[in-house]
Amino acid sequence: MIAKRCAALLSVLLISAGAAAAESSAARVYTNPVINADFPDPAVVSAPDRSYYAYATQTERNGHWTNIQLARSADLVHWNMLGDALPQKPGWASRTQDFWAPHVIRSGARYILYFSAEPDTALTDPKAGMCLGVATASSPRGPFVDIGHPLRCGPSFVNIDPMVFDDPATGKRLLYWGSGFEPIRVQELSRDGLSFAPGSAPRDLVSPNGANGSFPVLIEGSWVTRHGGWYYLFYSGDNCCGPKANYAVMVARSRHAAGPFQTLEQANGTPHGIVLAQSAKWRAPGHNSVIADAAGTDWIVYHAVDTARPREKSTDDLNTRRVLLIDRINWRAGWPSIDGPSSTQRKAPWTAAHR
């Protein structure tokens, strides 16, 4: 009797172990998209709670606008939508509805959200353009509250797509931004991140190829990361969406966070420096962020249009439903290499749960 009970218990343990192994194995693979819903211009940050938080451009669902989308994940693969990170519009943009390309940093005990928005003055002044906004919260979940005024405004859509990087070499906090057929720029921020540093000025880093009319004639969506003693500036262009969508991710590198940067195009003498281009399945991939998993492997997080479903609603413009994808970054000969956009099952990021 005892032998039979022991054999039964052993069988249960083996079955449980097999199920756990299967679950663990399943958790270690993924297939794009990881968020199968409109989630453009994603910026991902890691938090002390071992979670990843992703912020994205506004979207409309069921007739309701979410100003800054927010999602949370433990593994970069399975995401829970948390709602609106900026539920209350800024006073200076309370009557408009253009909230784009957020980026969040942790600064001491608080979190700072940088975003692009159209000011209310644009309703009466067509030259008002877009502004860079700043909001703060005590948690990565928000709610973020605007500081009461924009950081910078200007004509057209030049002042969009903010990204902040704390340079470990100099201790400086740097803001990167830009589009509107102008260069990607950088300028030092104050230590609290709520204003530009006194005496600082914007510096041009990478320019589009508009002078000769070749790709890209527009660049935007900057993201800076450090690897192997180099600073890498990822950026995207040309058209993010619409009938002529032709987005792709490019890269430049420098020994200094504030440049000068050499593009992959300049280094290789090729017509462009694309490291992530569209495929038959995924159109216009781009506007990425870069995040490391628990093993220190870098991943590119970006949006793309599923060619099988390019719209959220039949009345939407073509190529405007931009879903969330991830792919691993491999570093080769001093430059990033990405085998993507992937559409087949891949090995998933390593997380604390896999240890």
HUDA-V960292 format. One line per field, one symbol per residue. psi: psi as a letter, one per 30 degrees, with the letter a starting at -180 (. if undefined). A space follows every 50 residues. Layout:
BEGIN
psi = ???
END
This chain:
BEGIN
psi = eeeeeeeeeeeeeeeeeeeeeeeeeefgllkklfjiljilhkkklklfgg lkkkkllllkkhgkkjejkklklfggekkkkfbjfifjklffhfglijjl ilkklkjbglkkkklklklfffffjfgeallklklllflffakkkkffll eklllbheilhkkkkjjfefgkkkkklkbhgllklkkkllffgflkkkfl lkkkekllhfegglkkfklahkkklkkhflkkjkllldkfalfgkhklkl llllfkfgakkkleeeefglflhkfjllaeekkhkaillkkkaffgkkkk klllkjffiflelffllkhfjjlklllkkkjkhglkkkilkkglklkllk lfff.
END
